[in-house]
Amino acid sequence: MRRKVAMVLGSRLGERKVRYGLSLGLRSEFRYGRTWIVDNEKQANWYNKVVQGIRFKTRFERNLNAAQIQKDENLQKTGGWEYYLKQAESGDVLAQKQVAECYFFGQLVEKNVSEALKWYTAAAEQGDLQSQEWLGFYHSISSSESNQSEANKWLTKAAAKSARAQILLGDRYLTGEGSTEKNPQTALSWYLKAAEQGDSVEAAIKLADLYIQGEGFPKDWTKAKNWLLRVGPRQPAGYIILGDLYQIGGNGLKKNYFESFNNYERAAEAGSSDGMYNIGVMFLKGQGVDKNAEHAFKWFEKAANKGNKAAQSNLGYMYEHGVGIGKDTDQSNIWYNKAKKVAPMDPSLFEEKK
């Protein structure tokens, strides 16, 4: 097991969930008020295989489909499958990839993974970046030590140009996966290269997580903030996480409800129901803004209409008790039923401080 970390990021602010494990790394679950990093080895490996399997399969199927029209024309003009095989045997890289894809997905020929590997390797040895990435991934999910060595070999070759490969290598060094020696500093360097290469969202999230957790080096939430700000415009979860960090402060980042509100607002403007929900919480508690139950109700309503279960449950409570809106038993039941709960996610949210 790599680690299980529970960090308190504030309290009494309701419960909501934001997942931001966008690729091969952690599956992190951020709940308003607390952050749980859920990351045992089996879970991470399963997540890695599923996400990357879908990603690579989709990519190569898309390539295959894009080339299918041309293939169909060539099938008619040249005599079919033999044409592609002959081109591949002559050293044509594109043909080698196409033949490999056909073998791997069972298109135009019977599925044969060994033959697919043979032709992906032929293309990779000629410097084809996609084939190098594919081989690195394929070997990385094997339990064989020799395959893990092959994974490192092809990912390292691809990493000269590929941010995707750089991130995969960073993941391997972070977890000590396969035959790779665990080294968080080396992982950090690969993620930085990926961020500079242009894969800003995924790499930035990896970097932010490292600085939040501080594995192998001191925690630095100011640096985490800088990376999350790069994530936010493309993935609102970046703003949500940053808002959470501002709720508690520490590790170089000063507690600031105003900045927390601003980041939740940015997420809400991007369509995030979690951002809308958190704004409602802050209006309800008077954190960073004047306390206002009516405004809280409006933001919960916006979040609820986008399917946010916590907001739906809160609306049920507010209609039931006349908080920020007139009492309405029918509306209360409607929202409770939508949320499939009979009480708000966090009853203390509505309790007055004594």
C-alpha positions as CSV (number, residue, x, y, z in Angstrom):
1,M,0.0,0.0,0.0
2,R,1.4,3.3,-1.0
3,R,-0.4,5.4,1.7
4,K,-3.7,6.4,3.2
5,V,-3.8,10.0,4.3
6,A,-6.6,11.9,5.9
7,M,-6.1,15.6,6.1
8,V,-8.6,17.9,7.7
9,L,-9.4,20.8,5.3
10,G,-11.9,22.7,7.4
11,S,-15.1,21.6,9.2
12,R,-18.8,22.0,9.6
13,L,-19.2,22.9,5.9
14,G,-21.3,20.1,4.6
15,E,-20.4,17.1,2.6
16,R,-19.7,17.0,-1.1
17,K,-17.4,15.0,-3.3
18,V,-15.1,16.0,-6.0
19,R,-12.9,13.5,-7.8
20,Y,-9.9,14.7,-9.7
21,G,-7.8,11.7,-10.4
22,L,-7.7,12.4,-14.1
23,S,-5.2,9.8,-15.2
24,L,-2.8,7.2,-13.9
25,G,-2.2,8.7,-10.5
26,L,-4.2,8.8,-7.3
27,R,-7.9,8.6,-7.1
28,S,-8.4,11.5,-4.8
29,E,-11.8,12.2,-3.2
30,F,-12.2,15.7,-1.9
31,R,-15.1,16.2,0.5
32,Y,-15.9,19.7,1.7
33,G,-14.4,19.8,5.1
34,R,-12.1,16.9,4.7
35,T,-9.8,15.3,2.1
36,W,-9.4,11.6,1.8
37,I,-6.6,10.3,-0.4
38,V,-7.8,6.8,-1.3
39,D,-4.8,4.9,-2.7
40,N,-4.1,1.3,-2.1
41,E,-2.0,-0.6,-4.6
42,K,-4.8,-2.7,-6.0
43,Q,-7.1,0.2,-6.4
44,A,-4.5,2.4,-8.1
45,N,-3.4,-0.4,-10.4
46,W,-7.0,-1.2,-11.4
47,Y,-7.7,2.5,-12.0
48,N,-4.6,2.8,-14.1
49,K,-5.4,-0.1,-16.3
50,V,-9.0,0.9,-16.9
51,V,-8.3,4.5,-17.7
52,Q,-5.3,4.0,-19.8
53,G,-6.8,0.9,-21.5
54,I,-9.8,3.0,-22.6
55,R,-7.6,5.9,-23.6
56,F,-5.2,3.9,-25.8
57,K,-8.0,1.7,-27.2
58,T,-10.0,4.8,-28.1
59,R,-7.0,6.5,-29.7
60,F,-6.1,3.6,-31.9
61,E,-9.6,2.8,-32.8
62,R,-10.0,6.4,-33.9
63,N,-6.8,6.2,-35.9
64,L,-8.1,2.9,-37.5
65,N,-11.5,4.5,-38.3
66,A,-9.8,7.6,-39.8
67,A,-7.8,5.4,-42.1
68,Q,-10.6,3.0,-43.0
69,I,-11.9,5.0,-46.0
70,Q,-8.4,4.9,-47.5
71,K,-8.1,1.3,-46.6
72,D,-11.3,0.4,-48.3
73,E,-10.1,2.2,-51.5
74,N,-6.8,0.3,-51.3
75,L,-8.6,-3.0,-50.7
76,Q,-10.4,-2.5,-54.0
77,K,-7.4,-1.4,-55.9
78,T,-4.6,-3.6,-54.5
79,G,-6.0,-6.9,-53.5
80,G,-6.8,-6.3,-49.8
81,W,-5.0,-7.2,-46.6
82,E,-1.9,-8.5,-48.4
83,Y,-1.3,-4.9,-49.6
84,Y,-0.9,-3.6,-46.0
85,L,1.1,-6.5,-44.9
86,K,3.5,-6.1,-47.8
87,Q,3.9,-2.4,-47.1
88,A,4.6,-3.2,-43.5
89,E,7.2,-5.8,-44.4
90,S,8.9,-3.2,-46.6
91,G,9.4,-1.0,-43.6
92,D,6.6,1.5,-44.0
93,V,5.9,2.8,-40.5
94,L,2.3,3.8,-41.0
95,A,1.5,0.4,-42.5
96,Q,3.3,-1.3,-39.6
97,K,1.0,0.6,-37.2
98,Q,-2.1,-0.2,-39.2
99,V,-1.2,-3.9,-39.4
100,A,-0.6,-3.9,-35.6
101,E,-3.9,-2.2,-35.0
102,C,-5.7,-4.7,-37.1
103,Y,-4.1,-7.6,-35.3
104,F,-4.8,-6.0,-31.9
105,F,-8.5,-5.2,-32.5
106,G,-9.2,-8.1,-34.9
107,Q,-10.0,-5.8,-37.8
108,L,-9.6,-7.3,-41.4
109,V,-7.8,-10.2,-39.8
110,E,-8.1,-12.6,-36.8
111,K,-7.1,-11.0,-33.5
112,N,-3.5,-11.9,-32.6
113,V,-1.9,-9.9,-29.8
114,S,1.6,-11.4,-30.4
115,E,1.5,-10.2,-34.0
116,A,0.3,-6.8,-32.9
117,L,3.2,-6.5,-30.5
118,K,5.6,-7.5,-33.2
119,W,4.4,-4.8,-35.6
120,Y,4.1,-2.1,-32.9
121,T,7.7,-2.9,-32.0
122,A,8.8,-2.6,-35.6
123,A,7.2,0.8,-35.8
124,A,8.6,1.9,-32.4
125,E,12.1,0.9,-33.4
126,Q,11.9,3.3,-36.3
127,G,11.0,6.0,-33.9
128,D,7.2,6.1,-34.1
129,L,6.1,8.0,-30.9
130,Q,2.6,6.5,-30.6
131,S,3.9,2.9,-30.9
132,Q,6.6,3.7,-28.2
133,E,3.9,5.0,-25.9
134,W,1.6,2.0,-26.6
135,L,4.3,-0.5,-25.9
136,G,5.3,1.3,-22.7
137,F,1.7,1.2,-21.5
138,Y,1.1,-2.4,-22.6
139,H,4.2,-3.8,-20.9
140,S,3.6,-1.7,-17.7
141,I,0.4,-3.5,-16.8
142,S,2.1,-6.9,-16.9
143,S,3.3,-8.7,-13.8
144,S,6.4,-9.9,-15.6
145,E,9.7,-8.3,-14.5
146,S,11.0,-8.5,-18.1
147,N,7.9,-6.7,-19.3
148,Q,8.3,-4.0,-16.7
149,S,11.8,-3.5,-18.0
150,E,10.4,-3.2,-21.5
151,A,7.9,-0.7,-20.2
152,N,10.6,1.5,-18.8
153,K,12.6,1.2,-22.0
154,W,9.8,2.3,-24.3
155,L,8.4,5.0,-22.0
156,T,11.9,6.5,-21.7
157,K,12.3,6.6,-25.4
158,A,8.9,8.2,-25.9
159,A,9.5,10.6,-23.1
160,A,12.0,12.5,-25.2
161,K,8.9,14.0,-27.0
162,S,5.8,12.8,-25.2
163,A,4.2,14.4,-22.1
164,R,2.0,11.3,-21.9
165,A,5.1,9.1,-21.4
166,Q,6.7,11.6,-19.0
167,I,3.6,11.4,-16.8
168,L,3.6,7.6,-17.0
169,L,7.2,7.5,-15.9
170,G,6.5,9.9,-13.1
171,D,3.7,7.6,-11.9
172,R,6.1,4.7,-11.9
173,Y,8.8,6.5,-9.9
174,L,6.2,7.8,-7.5
175,T,4.8,4.4,-6.6
176,G,7.8,2.2,-7.3
177,E,5.8,0.3,-9.8
178,G,7.3,-2.7,-11.6
179,S,11.0,-2.7,-11.6
180,T,11.2,1.0,-11.0
181,E,12.8,2.2,-7.8
182,K,10.5,4.5,-5.8
183,N,11.8,8.1,-6.0
184,P,9.3,11.0,-5.5
185,Q,11.9,13.6,-6.5
186,T,12.4,11.8,-9.9
187,A,8.6,11.6,-10.2
188,L,8.4,15.3,-9.6
189,S,11.0,16.0,-12.3
190,W,9.0,14.0,-14.8
191,Y,5.8,15.7,-14.0
192,L,7.5,19.1,-14.4
193,K,8.8,18.1,-17.8
194,A,5.3,17.0,-18.8
195,A,3.9,20.3,-17.6
196,E,6.5,22.2,-19.7
197,Q,5.8,19.9,-22.6
198,G,2.1,21.0,-22.7
199,D,0.1,18.4,-20.8
200,S,-0.8,21.1,-18.3
201,V,-4.0,19.8,-16.7
202,E,-2.9,16.2,-15.9
203,A,0.7,17.1,-15.0
204,A,-0.4,20.1,-12.9
205,I,-2.8,18.0,-10.9
206,K,0.0,15.5,-10.3
207,L,2.3,18.3,-9.1
208,A,-0.4,19.9,-6.9
209,D,-1.0,16.6,-5.3
210,L,2.7,16.1,-4.6
211,Y,3.0,19.5,-2.9
212,I,-0.3,19.0,-0.9
213,Q,0.8,15.6,0.4
214,G,4.5,16.4,0.6
215,E,5.8,12.9,-0.1
216,G,9.6,12.9,-0.2
217,F,9.8,16.7,0.4
218,P,8.1,19.3,2.5
219,K,4.5,20.2,1.9
220,D,4.1,23.4,0.0
221,W,0.5,24.6,-0.5
222,T,1.7,27.8,-2.2
223,K,3.3,25.8,-5.0
224,A,0.2,23.5,-5.0
225,K,-1.9,26.7,-5.4
226,N,0.1,27.8,-8.5
227,W,-0.4,24.5,-10.2
228,L,-4.1,24.3,-9.3
229,L,-4.6,27.8,-10.9
230,R,-3.3,26.3,-14.1
231,V,-5.8,23.4,-13.8
232,G,-8.9,25.6,-13.0
233,P,-9.6,27.1,-16.4
234,R,-9.8,23.6,-18.0
235,Q,-10.9,21.5,-15.0
236,P,-13.0,23.3,-12.4
237,A,-12.0,20.7,-9.8
238,G,-8.7,22.7,-9.6
239,Y,-10.6,25.7,-8.2
240,I,-12.5,23.5,-5.8
241,I,-9.4,21.9,-4.3
242,L,-7.8,25.4,-4.0
243,G,-10.9,26.7,-2.3
244,D,-10.6,23.8,0.1
245,L,-6.9,24.6,0.9
246,Y,-7.8,28.2,1.6
247,Q,-10.4,27.0,4.1
248,I,-7.8,25.7,6.5
249,G,-4.5,27.3,5.4
250,G,-1.1,26.1,6.4
251,N,2.0,24.7,4.7
252,G,2.8,28.1,3.3
253,L,-0.8,29.1,2.4
254,K,-2.6,31.6,4.6
255,K,-6.2,30.7,5.6
256,N,-8.4,33.0,3.6
257,Y,-12.2,32.6,3.3
258,F,-12.4,35.4,0.8
259,E,-10.0,33.6,-1.6
260,S,-11.8,30.3,-0.9
261,F,-15.1,31.9,-2.0
262,N,-13.5,33.4,-5.1
263,N,-12.2,30.0,-6.2
264,Y,-15.5,28.3,-5.6
265,E,-17.1,31.1,-7.6
266,R,-14.7,30.5,-10.5
267,A,-15.7,26.8,-10.4
268,A,-19.4,27.7,-10.3
269,E,-19.0,30.0,-13.3
270,A,-17.5,27.1,-15.2
271,G,-20.6,25.1,-14.4
272,S,-19.4,23.1,-11.4
273,S,-22.3,22.1,-9.1
274,D,-19.7,21.6,-6.3
275,G,-18.6,25.2,-6.7
276,M,-22.3,26.3,-6.5
277,Y,-22.9,24.1,-3.5
278,N,-19.8,25.5,-1.6
279,I,-20.9,29.1,-2.3
280,G,-24.2,28.2,-0.7
281,V,-22.4,26.8,2.3
282,M,-20.3,30.0,2.7
283,F,-23.4,32.2,2.5
284,L,-25.1,30.0,5.1
285,K,-22.1,30.1,7.5
286,G,-21.1,33.7,6.7
287,Q,-17.6,32.8,5.7
288,G,-15.9,35.3,3.3
289,V,-19.3,36.9,2.7
290,D,-22.1,38.2,4.9
291,K,-24.4,35.5,6.2
292,N,-27.4,35.2,4.1
293,A,-29.8,32.2,4.1
294,E,-31.7,33.5,1.0
295,H,-28.5,33.6,-1.1
296,A,-27.5,30.2,0.3
297,F,-30.9,28.8,-0.9
298,K,-30.4,30.2,-4.4
299,W,-27.0,28.6,-4.7
300,F,-28.1,25.3,-3.4
301,E,-31.0,25.4,-5.8
302,K,-28.6,26.0,-8.7
303,A,-26.4,23.1,-7.6
304,A,-29.5,20.9,-7.0
305,N,-30.8,21.5,-10.5
306,K,-27.5,20.2,-11.8
307,G,-27.9,17.0,-9.8
308,N,-25.9,17.7,-6.7
309,K,-27.3,15.4,-4.1
310,A,-26.0,17.3,-1.1
311,A,-27.7,20.5,-2.4
312,Q,-30.9,18.6,-3.1
313,S,-30.9,17.3,0.5
314,N,-30.2,20.8,1.9
315,L,-33.1,22.2,-0.1
316,G,-35.4,19.6,1.4
317,Y,-34.3,20.7,4.9
318,M,-34.7,24.4,4.0
319,Y,-38.2,24.0,2.7
320,E,-39.1,21.8,5.7
321,H,-37.8,24.3,8.3
322,G,-38.3,27.6,6.4
323,V,-34.6,28.5,6.2
324,G,-34.0,31.1,3.4
325,I,-37.4,30.2,1.9
326,G,-41.0,29.8,3.1
327,K,-42.0,26.5,4.5
328,D,-43.3,24.1,1.9
329,T,-43.8,20.5,2.8
330,D,-44.5,19.4,-0.8
331,Q,-41.3,21.0,-2.1
332,S,-39.4,19.5,0.9
333,N,-40.5,16.0,0.0
334,I,-39.7,16.5,-3.6
335,W,-36.1,17.5,-2.9
336,Y,-35.6,14.8,-0.2
337,N,-36.9,12.2,-2.7
338,K,-34.5,13.4,-5.4
339,A,-31.7,13.2,-2.9
340,K,-33.0,9.9,-1.6
341,K,-32.2,11.2,1.9
342,V,-34.4,12.2,4.8
343,A,-32.0,14.6,6.4
344,P,-29.3,17.1,5.1
345,M,-25.9,15.7,4.5
346,D,-24.5,17.8,7.4
347,P,-27.2,18.8,10.0
348,S,-24.7,21.0,11.8
349,L,-24.7,23.2,8.8
350,F,-28.0,24.6,9.9
351,E,-27.2,24.8,13.6
352,E,-26.6,28.3,15.1
353,K,-23.4,28.7,17.0
354,K,-24.0,29.2,20.7
